[in-house]
Amino acid sequence: MNTIMVATDLSASAHWATDYALELASRLRARLVIVHAYDPLPNTAPAHEWMSSTAEAEYHVAVRKLNRLRRSIIKTTKGAVGVLVIARPGSPATVIANEASTQQADLLVMGVVGSEPLKARQLGSLATDMITHAPVSMLLVPPGATFHQPKNMVLAVDLSEPVNAIAIDSALRFASLMQASLDVVCVEDEPDATEQKAARQLRDLLRHQPHTFSFLPGLDVALALADYLANHKADLIMLLPKPHSRLRTWLLESVTQEVARLSTLPVLAAV
């Protein structure tokens, strides 16, 4: 993992994701890219409006904050972590996705909540929206989550359909980088023969990775995971988001989005 990118809105709760990303970059000796998107004035705005506009003032404030953050990180890490800060105008989702591709990020880190924590927990946020179209794996950090060396990770899989081999590989590489054990779970009341066979194949794929495998009863993945985590120690949850149509994404929340929205643990959406 060479480049970790963290997107920030510079709100009061943004530091949880930034701090987590910094510790992760330090642990993996990766470059850290910090991205902030801001709303531009329309292209038709006169030049003098740019100089006095709220948008322009906010841009300069953001740049000062980003540069101050960069200097603080360099001082704290004694230059061990390379840091790049970027401020771009435009839609946050578009800016973040484009920069993740441009910077060749291996991982995108975002805070689950932004400037409206209660609303984000109830309805979702930019971070949960990004799950469906981020070009790289995402790590979603809830408020209060601080980085420490993960020992146990939970990987939730759906075996009713073929598992995305690339996403599984991404999840396994992350677990290997963290030197963590893996508890694989599948929420299924009565696994059929096909799912039992898929479970055996998955366990064979994981034969070199310390792991357990369990079928969990229930119909709601988020609730079943919550019940499981109440009795099992875990530092991080991993899921494999499935592609959905744009209409379905507009109308319904995905399982990965729901888990990330509600979880008190960091959630890795592996792609």
VOBA-1610 file (N, C-alpha, C; in pm, whole numbers, padded with zeros to 5 digits, always signed):
BEGIN
Met+00086-00118+00000Met+00000+00000+00000Met+00090+00123+00000Asn+00091+00196-00112Asn+00183+00308-00128Asn+00121+00444-00096Thr-00007+00460-00129Thr-00071+00590-00110Thr-00206+00574-00041Ile-00223+00645+00069Ile-00349+00650+00141Ile-00404+00791+00127Met-00527+00803+00083Met-00589+00934+00066Met-00700+00951+00167Val-00705+01067+00233Val-00812+01096+00326Val-00883+01222+00279Ala-01015+01215+00271Ala-01095+01331+00232Ala-01148+01398+00357Thr-01137+01529+00364Thr-01179+01601+00483Thr-01264+01722+00447Asp-01368+01747+00528Asp-01446+01869+00512Asp-01403+01975+00612Leu-01296+01943+00690Leu-01239+02036+00789Leu-01337+02071+00901Ser-01439+01986+00920Ser-01535+02009+01028Ser-01475+01961+01160Ala-01549+01984+01268Ala-01499+01950+01402Ala-01475+01800+01418Ser-01552+01718+01347Ser-01537+01573+01361Ser-01444+01512+01257Ala-01387+01595+01169Ala-01305+01543+01060Ala-01174+01482+01108His-01128+01524+01225His-00996+01478+01271His-00992+01328+01298Trp-01107+01266+01327Trp-01105+01122+01354Trp-01052+01045+01234Ala-01102+01078+01115Ala-01056+01010+00994Ala-00913+01047+00960Thr-00878+01176+00975Thr-00742+01221+00943Thr-00641+01156+01037Asp-00672+01153+01166Asp-00580+01091+01262Asp-00563+00942+01233Tyr-00674+00875+01200Tyr-00668+00732+01171Tyr-00584+00707+01046Ala-00606+00789+00943Ala-00531+00773+00818Ala-00382+00797+00841Leu-00349+00896+00923Leu-00208+00924+00952Leu-00142+00807+01023Glu-00208+00752+01123Glu-00150+00638+01195Glu-00135+00518+01103Leu-00232+00499+01014Leu-00225+00388+00919Leu-00110+00409+00821Ala-00095+00532+00772Ala+00015+00563+00680Ala+00150+00543+00749Ser+00158+00582+00875Ser+00283+00563+00950Ser+00313+00414+00965Arg+00209+00337+00996Arg+00227+00193+01015Arg+00272+00125+00887Leu+00217+00168+00774Leu+00246+00103+00647Leu+00353+00175+00564Arg+00405+00285+00621Arg+00507+00366+00552Arg+00457+00410+00414Ala+00334+00459+00413Ala+00270+00502+00289Ala+00265+00654+00282Arg+00251+00706+00162Arg+00230+00849+00142Arg+00087+00885+00180Leu+00069+01002+00240Leu-00064+01047+00281Leu-00106+01167+00197Val-00221+01156+00133Val-00277+01266+00053Val-00405+01312+00122Ile-00413+01441+00154Ile-00530+01498+00221Ile-00602+01588+00121Val-00729+01557+00095Val-00807+01628-00008Val-00926+01700+00054His-00946+01823+00011His-01062+01901+00052His-01128+01961-00071Ala-01260+01942-00085Ala-01335+01999-00196Ala-01415+02118-00147Tyr-01421+02224-00227Tyr-01498+02342-00188Tyr-01585+02386-00304Asp-01692+02459-00273Asp-01786+02506-00375Asp-01729+02627-00447Pro-01719+02622-00579Pro-01669+02738-00654Pro-01781+02836-00688Leu-01743+02957-00727Leu-01841+03049-00785Leu-01871+03005-00928Pro-01985+03042-00982Pro-02014+03012-01122Pro-01908+03072-01213Asn-01887+03009-01328Asn-01786+03058-01423Asn-01816+03199-01472Thr-01943+03240-01461Thr-01983+03372-01511Thr-01956+03484-01411Ala-01911+03448-01289Ala-01890+03550-01186Ala-01774+03642-01225Pro-01791+03776-01212Pro-01684+03872-01242Pro-01564+03849-01150Ala-01448+03892-01195Ala-01325+03871-01120Ala-01330+03935-00982His-01391+04056-00973His-01394+04123-00843His-01479+04048-00742Glu-01579+03972-00792Glu-01659+03891-00701Glu-01578+03776-00645Trp-01488+03722-00728Trp-01400+03615-00679Trp-01316+03665-00562Met-01266+03786-00573Met-01174+03837-00472Met-01245+03863-00339Ser-01375+03891-00344Ser-01445+03926-00220Ser-01552+03824-00181Ser-01563+03718-00256Ser-01672+03624-00233Ser-01646+03537-00110Thr-01756+03486-00057Thr-01746+03392+00055Thr-01673+03266+00012Ala-01702+03220-00110Ala-01637+03099-00160Ala-01486+03115-00165Glu-01441+03232-00213Glu-01297+03256-00221Glu-01236+03267-00082Ala-01306+03332+00007Ala-01256+03344+00145Ala-01246+03206+00210Glu-01347+03123+00188Glu-01345+02989+00244Glu-01231+02907+00185Tyr-01203+02930+00057Tyr-01091+02858-00006Tyr-00960+02892+00063His-00935+03020+00087His-00810+03061+00151His-00801+03009+00294Val-00914+03009+00364Val-00916+02953+00500Val-00882+02804+00496Ala-00942+02734+00400Ala-00917+02590+00387Ala-00771+02562+00357Val-00712+02640+00266Val-00572+02619+00231Val-00483+02641+00352Arg-00512+02746+00430Arg-00432+02771+00550Arg-00444+02654+00649Lys-00566+02603+00666Lys-00586+02491+00758Lys-00513+02366+00709Leu-00521+02341+00578Leu-00455+02224+00522Leu-00303+02233+00537Asn-00248+02350+00508Asn-00103+02367+00521Asn-00058+02357+00666Arg-00142+02410+00757Arg-00110+02398+00899Arg-00113+02251+00942Leu-00210+02177+00890Leu-00220+02034+00920Leu-00099+01960+00865Arg-00059+01995+00743Arg+00058+01930+00682Arg+00183+01954+00766Arg+00205+02079+00808Arg+00323+02109+00889Arg+00320+02034+01022Ser+00201+02024+01082Ser+00188+01953+01208Ser+00222+01805+01192Ile+00174+01745+01081Ile+00202+01603+01056Ile+00351+01580+01034Ile+00413+01667+00956Ile+00557+01654+00930Ile+00637+01665+01060Lys+00595+01758+01146Lys+00663+01776+01273Lys+00642+01655+01364Thr+00518+01607+01371Thr+00485+01494+01458Thr+00557+01367+01416Thr+00563+01343+01284Thr+00625+01220+01233Thr+00772+01237+01202Lys+00824+01360+01226Lys+00965+01391+01196Lys+00998+01362+01049Gly+00899+01389+00963Gly+00919+01373+00819Gly+00910+01230+00770Ala+00870+01136+00857Ala+00865+00995+00816Ala+00750+00967+00720Val+00646+01051+00723Val+00531+01033+00635Val+00527+01148+00535Gly+00531+01114+00407Gly+00517+01216+00303Gly+00373+01262+00296Val+00350+01393+00296Val+00214+01447+00301Val+00192+01544+00185Leu+00082+01525+00115Leu+00040+01618+00009Leu-00099+01667+00044Val-00121+01799+00040Val-00255+01853+00064Val-00309+01913-00066Ile-00438+01891-00089Ile-00501+01934-00214Ile-00635+01999-00182Ala-00660+02117-00238Ala-00792+02182-00232Ala-00841+02200-00374Arg-00959+02148-00404Arg-01012+02154-00540Arg-01156+02205-00537Pro-01194+02287-00636Pro-01333+02330-00646Pro-01418+02222-00711Gly-01543+02215-00672Gly-01634+02123-00739Gly-01713+02037-00642Ser-01794+01949-00700Ser-01873+01855-00621Ser-01779+01766-00541Pro-01797+01755-00408Pro-01706+01673-00327Pro-01692+01530-00378Ala-01802+01467-00414Ala-01795+01328-00460Ala-01710+01316-00585Thr-01728+01410-00679Thr-01652+01407-00804Thr-01505+01437-00779Val-01478+01539-00698Val-01339+01576-00667Val-01267+01459-00600Ile-01331+01397-00502Ile-01267+01288-00429Ile-01239+01169-00520Ala-01338+01131-00601Ala-01319+01018-00692Ala-01208+01047-00793Asn-01207+01168-00849Asn-01104+01204-00948Asn-00965+01205-00885Glu-00953+01261-00765Glu-00822+01267-00700Glu-00774+01130-00658Ala-00866+01042-00619Ala-00826+00906-00583Ala-00762+00836-00704Ser-00818+00862-00823Ser-00762+00804-00945Ser-00632+00873-00984Thr-00632+01007-00980Thr-00513+01083-01020Thr-00393+01051-00930Gln-00417+01043-00801Gln-00310+01017-00704Gln-00276+00868-00692Gln-00349+00785-00767Gln-00329+00640-00763Gln-00336+00588-00619Ala-00439+00633-00550Ala-00458+00593-00411Ala-00489+00444-00402Asp-00433+00380-00302Asp-00463+00240-00274Asp-00578+00226-00176Leu-00605+00333-00101Leu-00712+00330-00002Leu-00764+00472+00018Leu-00896+00485+00026Leu-00960+00614+00054Leu-01019+00608+00195Val-00979+00702+00280Val-01029+00708+00417Val-01123+00828+00431Met-01240+00806+00490Met-01334+00915+00514Met-01403+00896+00648Gly-01440+01007+00711Gly-01518+01001+00833Gly-01663+00971+00800Val-01727+00890+00882Val-01867+00854+00858Val-01957+00975+00873Val-01925+01064+00966Val-02005+01184+00986Val-01924+01307+00950Gly-01993+01413+00910Gly-01926+01538+00877Gly-01970+01648+00970Ser-02019+01755+00913Ser-02059+01870+00994Ser-02195+01851+01061Glu-02270+01744+01020Glu-02402+01716+01079Glu-02405+01571+01127Pro-02343+01541+01242Pro-02329+01403+01289Pro-02461+01329+01306Leu-02560+01392+01367Leu-02687+01323+01391Leu-02755+01286+01260Lys-02757+01379+01165Lys-02817+01353+01035Lys-02743+01240+00963Ala-02610+01240+00973Ala-02530+01137+00906Ala-02561+00999+00961Arg-02578+00989+01093Arg-02608+00860+01155Arg-02748+00812+01116Gln-02841+00905+01093Gln-02978+00867+01061Gln-03000+00844+00912Leu-02939+00928+00829Leu-02970+00927+00686Leu-02850+00894+00597Gly-02732+00886+00656Gly-02615+00865+00573Gly-02542+00995+00547Ser-02430+00986+00477Ser-02345+01103+00456Ser-02273+01089+00323Leu-02190+01188+00291Leu-02109+01180+00170Leu-02024+01054+00171Ala-01969+01019+00288Ala-01883+00902+00297Ala-01960+00774+00260Thr-02081+00757+00315Thr-02157+00636+00283Thr-02205+00640+00137Asp-02234+00758+00086Asp-02272+00770-00056Asp-02157+00728-00147Met-02033+00760-00106Met-01916+00730-00188Met-01890+00581-00204Ile-01943+00500-00114Ile-01918+00356-00119Ile-01957+00297-00254Thr-02066+00348-00311Thr-02120+00288-00434Thr-02040+00324-00559His-01956+00429-00552His-01883+00465-00674His-01738+00507-00651Ala-01683+00477-00535Ala-01540+00505-00513Ala-01457+00412-00601Pro-01350+00463-00664Pro-01270+00379-00752Pro-01173+00288-00678Val-01161+00303-00546Val-01070+00221-00467Val-01142+00176-00340Ser-01079+00086-00266Ser-01135+00043-00138Ser-01146+00163-00044Met-01251+00163+00038Met-01276+00272+00131Met-01269+00224+00275Leu-01211+00307+00361Leu-01213+00283+00504Leu-01294+00395+00568Leu-01407+00361+00627Leu-01497+00460+00687Leu-01477+00460+00838Val-01445+00577+00892Val-01407+00590+01033Val-01517+00662+01110Pro-01575+00597+01212Pro-01678+00664+01292Pro-01615+00756+01397Pro-01691+00849+01452Pro-01638+00934+01559Pro-01592+00850+01677Gly-01479+00888+01735Gly-01427+00817+01851Gly-01335+00702+01820Ala-01325+00663+01692Ala-01239+00550+01655Ala-01094+00597+01644Thr-01008+00539+01723Thr-00865+00570+01717Thr-00789+00448+01668Phe-00682+00472+01597Phe-00607+00360+01539Phe-00525+00289+01645His-00534+00157+01644His-00440+00073+01717His-00422-00053+01635Gln-00316-00123+01657Gln-00286-00239+01575Gln-00402-00339+01579Pro-00474-00358+01467Pro-00588-00450+01467Pro-00542-00594+01490Lys-00615-00664+01574Lys-00586-00806+01599Lys-00693-00897+01539Asn-00817-00848+01539Asn-00928-00928+01488Asn-01013-00845+01393Met-01037-00900+01276Met-01124-00834+01178Met-01238-00928+01144Val-01355-00871+01121Val-01472-00949+01080Val-01500-00919+00933Leu-01507-01023+00851Leu-01539-01010+00709Leu-01676-01069+00684Ala-01772-00986+00648Ala-01907-01033+00617Ala-01920-01057+00467Val-01964-01176+00430Val-01976-01212+00288Val-02117-01262+00258Asp-02156-01246+00134Asp-02284-01298+00085Asp-02252-01412-00011Leu-02286-01534+00027Leu-02252-01651-00055Leu-02367-01695-00143Ser-02475-01615-00148Ser-02587-01651-00235Ser-02554-01621-00381Glu-02451-01540-00404Glu-02403-01509-00538Glu-02251-01527-00541Pro-02191-01542-00660Pro-02046-01556-00667Pro-01975-01439-00599Val-01872-01470-00522Val-01798-01368-00449Val-01698-01301-00542Asn-01687-01169-00532Asn-01592-01092-00613Asn-01450-01127-00571Ala-01377-01197-00659Ala-01243-01245-00624Ala-01146-01130-00599Ile-01160-01021-00676Ile-01071-00906-00657Ile-01095-00841-00523Ala-01223-00827-00486Ala-01256-00767-00357Ala-01207-00854-00242Ile-01224-00986-00254Ile-01173-01078-00152Ile-01022-01062-00137Asp-00953-01051-00251Asp-00807-01035-00247Asp-00769-00905-00176Ser-00845-00796-00202Ser-00817-00669-00136Ser-00835-00682+00015Ala-00942-00750+00057Ala-00968-00770+00200Ala-00857-00853+00264Leu-00816-00959+00196Leu-00711-01046+00250Leu-00577-00973+00259Arg-00545-00892+00159Arg-00419-00818+00163Arg-00418-00719+00278Phe-00533-00657+00304Phe-00540-00562+00414Phe-00523-00635+00547Ala-00589-00749+00563Ala-00574-00827+00686Ala-00430-00871+00704Ser-00366-00910+00593Ser-00226-00953+00599Ser-00134-00838+00637Leu-00158-00719+00579Leu-00077-00602+00613Leu-00088-00569+00761Met-00208-00587+00817Met-00231-00558+00957Met-00194-00674+01049Gln-00159-00789+00987Gln-00123-00910+01063Gln-00235-00947+01160Ala-00357-00943+01110Ala-00475-00967+01192Ala-00541-01100+01155Ser-00607-01162+01253Ser-00688-01280+01225Ser-00821-01236+01166Leu-00889-01329+01100Leu-01010-01294+01026Leu-01124-01386+01069Asp-01235-01324+01111Asp-01357-01400+01138Asp-01453-01375+01023Val-01475-01477+00941Val-01562-01465+00825Val-01702-01507+00865Val-01802-01424+00832Val-01940-01456+00867Val-02028-01439+00744Cys-02131-01520+00738Cys-02233-01509+00633Cys-02368-01516+00701Val-02450-01413+00680Val-02583-01409+00742Val-02680-01490+00656Glu-02716-01606+00706Glu-02805-01695+00632Glu-02869-01793+00729Asp-03001-01789+00741Asp-03070-01878+00835Asp-03051-02025+00800Glu-03071-02058+00674Glu-03062-02198+00630Glu-02978-02205+00503Pro-02844-02211+00518Pro-02758-02218+00399Pro-02787-02343+00316Asp-02806-02322+00186Asp-02832-02436+00098Asp-02701-02500+00054Ala-02712-02602-00031Ala-02594-02677-00074Ala-02496-02588-00149Thr-02549-02495-00229Thr-02461-02406-00306Thr-02382-02315-00212Glu-02447-02264-00110Glu-02379-02176-00015Glu-02280-02254+00071Gln-02314-02376+00106Gln-02221-02461+00182Gln-02095-02489+00100Lys-02116-02515-00028Lys-02002-02540-00117Lys-01917-02414-00131Ala-01983-02298-00147Ala-01910-02171-00159Ala-01830-02143-00031Ala-01887-02180+00084Ala-01816-02161+00212Ala-01690-02246+00216Arg-01700-02371+00169Arg-01582-02458+00168Arg-01474-02403+00074Gln-01517-02352-00041Gln-01422-02296-00136Gln-01354-02171-00079Leu-01433-02089-00009Leu-01377-01969+00051Leu-01278-02005+00161Arg-01310-02103+00241Arg-01218-02145+00348Arg-01089-02201+00289Asp-01100-02270+00176Asp-00979-02320+00110Asp-00894-02203+00061Leu-00961-02099+00010Leu-00889-01979-00036Leu-00818-01911+00081Leu-00874-01923+00200Leu-00819-01858+00319Leu-00727-01949+00400Arg-00686-02060+00343Arg-00612-02160+00421Arg-00481-02106+00479His-00422-02004+00414His-00296-01947+00466His-00321-01827+00557Gln-00447-01792+00579Gln-00483-01678+00663Gln-00554-01729+00789Pro-00501-01698+00907Pro-00572-01740+01030Pro-00716-01689+01028His-00813-01780+01042His-00951-01736+01029His-01048-01835+01094Thr-01170-01790+01113Thr-01282-01876+01149Thr-01393-01849+01047Phe-01492-01937+01040Phe-01606-01915+00950Phe-01733-01952+01023Ser-01835-01866+01011Ser-01962-01892+01077Ser-02078-01847+00989Phe-02185-01928+00985Phe-02313-01883+00932Phe-02391-01822+01048Leu-02441-01702+01030Leu-02516-01634+01136Leu-02665-01636+01104Pro-02750-01663+01203Pro-02895-01657+01179Pro-02940-01513+01166Gly-03047-01492+01090Gly-03102-01358+01076Gly-03130-01323+00932Leu-03202-01213+00915Leu-03236-01164+00781Leu-03172-01028+00755Asp-03142-00954+00860Asp-03083-00821+00847Asp-02935-00829+00882Val-02848-00800+00785Val-02704-00814+00804Val-02653-00723+00914Ala-02700-00597+00915Ala-02653-00502+01016Ala-02688-00549+01157Leu-02811-00599+01176Leu-02852-00647+01308Leu-02776-00773+01347Ala-02760-00865+01251Ala-02688-00990+01279Ala-02543-00962+01315Leu-02481-00866+01246Leu-02343-00829+01278Leu-02335-00767+01416Ala-02431-00682+01449Ala-02432-00617+01581Ala-02441-00722+01691Asp-02528-00823+01672Asp-02542-00931+01770Asp-02411-01010+01780Tyr-02350-01037+01667Tyr-02224-01113+01666Tyr-02114-01037+01738Leu-02103-00908+01709Leu-01996-00826+01768Leu-02017-00802+01917Ala-02139-00819+01964Ala-02164-00804+02107Ala-02096-00915+02186Asn-02067-01026+02119Asn-02007-01142+02187Asn-01871-01181+02132His-01821-01108+02034His-01692-01140+01974His-01610-01012+01960Lys-01485-01020+01997Lys-01394-00905+01990Lys-01357-00878+01844Ala-01366-00752+01804Ala-01326-00713+01668Ala-01277-00569+01669Asp-01182-00541+01582Asp-01127-00405+01569Asp-01175-00336+01442Leu-01226-00413+01347Leu-01263-00357+01217Leu-01356-00454+01146Ile-01450-00398+01069Ile-01543-00478+00989Ile-01508-00460+00841Met-01509-00570+00767Met-01486-00562+00622Met-01607-00618+00548Leu-01647-00548+00443Leu-01755-00594+00357Leu-01714-00580+00211Leu-01784-00651+00125Leu-01756-00650-00018Leu-01877-00589-00090Pro-01878-00457-00115Pro-01994-00395-00177Pro-02024-00455-00314Lys-02154-00468-00344Lys-02196-00519-00474Lys-02240-00403-00563Pro-02213-00415-00694Pro-02259-00308-00783Pro-02411-00307-00792His-02468-00187-00794His-02613-00171-00806His-02642-00070-00916Ser-02763-00077-00970Ser-02804+00021-01069Ser-02815+00158-01003Arg-02805+00263-01083Arg-02813+00398-01029Arg-02949+00422-00964Leu-03056+00369-01024Leu-03190+00386-00968Leu-03199+00319-00831Arg-03145+00198-00822Arg-03150+00127-00694Arg-03069+00201-00588Thr-02956+00258-00628Thr-02872+00334-00535Thr-02947+00457-00484Trp-03021+00523-00573Trp-03098+00641-00533Trp-03208+00605-00434Leu-03272+00489-00455Leu-03391+00455-00379Leu-03361+00381-00248Leu-03258+00298-00249Leu-03235+00211-00135Leu-03090+00219-00086Glu-03074+00202+00043Glu-02942+00196+00104Glu-02887+00054+00090Ser-02760+00041+00053Ser-02701-00092+00043Ser-02666-00144+00182Val-02639-00274+00191Val-02600-00335+00318Val-02473-00271+00371Thr-02375-00250+00282Thr-02248-00189+00325Thr-02270-00048+00378Gln-02355+00028+00310Gln-02385+00164+00356Gln-02453+00163+00492Glu-02547+00071+00512Glu-02617+00064+00640Glu-02522+00028+00753Val-02437-00072+00730Val-02342-00114+00834Val-02247+00000+00868Ala-02194+00067+00765Ala-02100+00178+00788Ala-02168+00293+00862Arg-02293+00320+00829Arg-02366+00430+00892Arg-02388+00405+01041Leu-02412+00279+01078Leu-02450+00247+01215Leu-02333+00200+01302Ser-02225+00156+01240Ser-02119+00091+01316Ser-02039+00190+01402Thr-01993+00139+01516Thr-01901+00215+01600Thr-01757+00172+01574Leu-01739+00074+01484Leu-01607+00029+01443Leu-01577+00081+01303Pro-01449+00099+01268Pro-01415+00133+01129Pro-01464+00022+01035Val-01508+00061+00917Val-01559-00032+00818Val-01480-00020+00690Leu-01425-00132+00642Leu-01353-00135+00515Leu-01446-00188+00408Ala-01474-00108+00306Ala-01550-00151+00190Ala-01447-00187+00083Ala-01422-00317+00066Ala-01316-00365-00023Ala-01367-00384-00165Val-01294-00330-00261Val-01331-00345-00402Val-01211-00393-00481
//
